[in-house]
Amino acid sequence: MRKGIHPENYRMVAFKDMSNGDVFLTRSTANSKEKLDVEGIEYPLIKLEISRTSHPYYTGKMKLVDTAGRIDKFKNKYAKFKK
């Protein structure tokens, strides 16, 4: 592997799945302005729309996740073409 191309500033970060509230900790270099207290320790917080605990492939359940209203925006945008 080439030297000097990988970041050196890894730290523990809390990732939170906003669709079901699941939180997991892992090392990351992602920047965040928000913090989350997990078992008395404060970690930087990264919010996720979907994770392994809510993705249909891993859970085996089909669930429509539309947190940003993307389906409604699409329907409104292309409604003028419908005849």
PyMOL commands that set and color helices and strands:
alter all, ss='L'
color gray80, all
select helices_A, chain A and resi 56-59+70-81
alter helices_A, ss='H'
color red, helices_A
select strands_A, chain A and resi 11-17+23-28+35-38+41-48
alter strands_A, ss='S'
color yellow, strands_A
deselect
rebuild
show_as cartoon
